[in-house]
Amino acid sequence: MSELDQALDRLRSHPGVDHVLVLGRDGLLIQHAGGPLDAETVSAMVPGVAGAAAALGGAAGLGPAQTVVIRLEQGVAVVQGLNDEVLLAVLLRGGTGFAPLLRELADGRERLAALV
């Protein structure tokens, strides 16, 4: 098992995490950890979220988005830029607390980026 696989499995071990995806900013899937999911379609959607958040930060004068959290009807999506070329998306079941996950993503961003 590669170091990237191990890192994604560690993120998946957080309560409520169903899927972890690593993708290019072009939307192409690099790696998926999780059960059945149309991971390629989900990956294609993520850059739009990241781009909209970056535009909002720029327009508001708050700088680029680092992490985006989207509450969906049945869960939560977390999108984080790892570097200028790679994004990370984490999909969680609804009703799950995820503060520890956000902390790990913030603290481990550079380490994850180095694995891709």
C-alpha positions as CSV (number, residue, x, y, z in Angstrom):
1,M,0.0,0.0,0.0
2,S,1.4,3.4,-1.0
3,E,1.9,6.3,1.4
4,L,-0.9,8.1,-0.4
5,D,-3.3,5.1,0.1
6,Q,-2.4,5.0,3.8
7,A,-3.0,8.8,4.1
8,L,-6.4,8.5,2.4
9,D,-7.4,5.5,4.6
10,R,-6.4,7.5,7.6
11,L,-8.8,10.3,6.5
12,R,-11.5,7.7,5.8
13,S,-11.2,6.4,9.3
14,H,-12.8,9.5,10.7
15,P,-16.4,9.0,11.8
16,G,-18.9,9.5,8.9
17,V,-16.3,9.7,6.1
18,D,-17.5,7.6,3.1
19,H,-15.2,8.8,0.4
20,V,-11.9,10.6,-0.1
21,L,-10.9,11.8,-3.6
22,V,-7.7,13.3,-4.9
23,L,-8.1,15.0,-8.2
24,G,-6.5,17.5,-10.5
25,R,-7.9,21.0,-10.8
26,D,-9.0,20.0,-14.2
27,G,-11.4,17.5,-12.6
28,L,-9.6,14.3,-13.5
29,L,-9.6,11.7,-10.8
30,I,-6.2,10.7,-9.4
31,Q,-7.2,8.5,-6.5
32,H,-10.4,7.4,-4.7
33,A,-10.8,5.7,-1.4
34,G,-14.2,4.5,-0.5
35,G,-17.1,2.4,-1.5
36,P,-19.2,2.5,-4.7
37,L,-19.4,6.0,-6.1
38,D,-19.3,7.5,-9.6
39,A,-16.0,9.0,-8.5
40,E,-15.1,10.4,-12.0
41,T,-18.3,12.4,-12.2
42,V,-17.9,13.7,-8.6
43,S,-14.3,14.7,-9.4
44,A,-15.5,16.6,-12.4
45,M,-17.7,18.7,-10.2
46,V,-15.2,19.6,-7.5
47,P,-13.1,22.2,-9.4
48,G,-16.2,24.3,-10.0
49,V,-16.8,24.5,-6.2
50,A,-13.1,25.4,-5.6
51,G,-13.2,28.0,-8.3
52,A,-16.4,29.6,-7.0
53,A,-14.9,29.8,-3.5
54,A,-11.7,31.3,-4.8
55,A,-13.7,34.0,-6.7
56,L,-15.8,34.7,-3.6
57,G,-12.6,35.2,-1.5
58,G,-11.1,37.4,-4.1
59,A,-14.2,39.6,-4.5
60,A,-14.6,39.9,-0.7
61,G,-10.9,40.8,-0.3
62,L,-10.4,37.8,2.0
63,G,-7.9,35.9,-0.1
64,P,-8.1,32.5,-1.8
65,A,-10.2,29.7,-0.3
66,Q,-8.3,27.1,1.6
67,T,-11.1,24.8,2.6
68,V,-14.7,24.8,1.5
69,V,-17.5,23.0,3.4
70,I,-20.8,22.3,1.8
71,R,-23.8,21.0,3.7
72,L,-25.9,18.8,1.4
73,E,-29.3,17.3,2.0
74,Q,-27.8,13.9,3.1
75,G,-24.2,14.8,4.0
76,V,-21.3,17.1,3.8
77,A,-18.7,17.7,1.2
78,V,-15.3,19.2,2.1
79,V,-13.0,20.5,-0.6
80,Q,-9.4,21.5,0.0
81,G,-6.7,22.7,-2.3
82,L,-3.5,20.7,-1.7
83,N,-1.5,22.8,-4.2
84,D,-1.9,24.7,-7.4
85,E,-2.6,21.6,-9.3
86,V,-4.4,19.2,-6.9
87,L,-7.6,19.2,-4.9
88,L,-8.9,16.9,-2.2
89,A,-12.6,16.1,-1.6
90,V,-14.0,14.3,1.4
91,L,-17.7,13.2,1.4
92,L,-19.3,12.5,4.8
93,R,-22.7,11.2,5.9
94,G,-25.1,13.6,7.4
95,G,-25.3,14.1,11.2
96,T,-21.6,13.5,11.7
97,G,-19.4,16.0,13.5
98,F,-16.3,16.7,11.5
99,A,-14.2,19.3,13.4
100,P,-11.4,16.7,14.0
101,L,-11.3,16.0,10.3
102,L,-11.0,19.7,9.4
103,R,-8.2,20.0,11.9
104,E,-6.3,17.0,10.4
105,L,-6.8,18.4,6.9
106,A,-5.4,21.8,7.9
107,D,-2.5,20.3,9.8
108,G,-1.7,17.7,7.1
109,R,-2.2,19.7,3.9
110,E,1.5,20.0,3.0
111,R,2.2,16.4,3.9
112,L,-0.7,15.2,1.7
113,A,0.4,17.5,-1.2
114,A,3.9,15.9,-1.1
115,L,2.4,12.5,-1.6
116,V,0.6,13.3,-4.8
